[in-house]
Amino acid sequence: MGFIFRVRLSSFFAGAAAASVAGFYFLYKDHVLTQQDISQRAALIYQLVLLVQLLPFVVHGETTRLKLHVSLLMNGLSF
């Protein structure tokens, strides 16, 4: 009787380990997809902020100041 109990117990733990691995895989995949979505949204917001900052120069036709501000923004400096 002890042999059957050991077989059932080891089978239970093997199934629990497999379920744990599958659960961690799905959580990791969900985490990666969420992180990509957040980074895409942040990049879009950053582009919109840059557009709003540069829009007055485009409207007034100030191309030399626009080029200066674009170069400053690309180097990470604010104006």
Number of C-alpha atoms within 10 A of each C-alpha: 5 7 8 9 10 11 10 12 12 12 12 12 11 12 12 12 12 12 12 12 12 12 12 12 12 12 12 12 12 11 12 12 11 12 12 11 12 12 11 12 12 12 12 12 12 12 12 12 12 13 12 11 14 17 13 12 16 13 9 9 11 11 12 10 13 17 13 12 18 18 12 13 14 10 9 9 10 9 9
